[in-house]
């Protein structure tokens, strides 16, 4: 299971109303370059090349639930569409990055580290696996 890490500037961006996690379009993109916890916007990262089943900007992550119980907020996302390599391999990656595509600067939320380089060869698939019980992130 990949480890999720929240980007530090996400906290301030949330406080400054740059995110509406219920209604904004959230996306997951792939990168081979290690994100830094201090990265704040999509252009701080180098996305893998589009092609062979991967679309620039990544896939939309649909909100399943966005709720608060006893002062703890939980965001649950459906797994984004599966990436299937067609016509060649998808560019190698190690990180899946969640960002707000609605925000003017495409503000970053967090990322998953898969621990090593992921290769998706022709006809193979890759799918992020979001936790439907614990959610993607909680804020208390």
Secondary structure, DSSP 8 states (H G I E B T S, - for coil): --EEEE-THHHHHHHTT---TTTS-EEEEEESS---TT--BGGGS-B---BTTB-TT-EEE-EEEEEEETTEEEEEE-----EE--SS-EEEEEEEEEEESSSTT-BEEEEEEEEEEEEE-TT-EE-----TTT-SEEE-
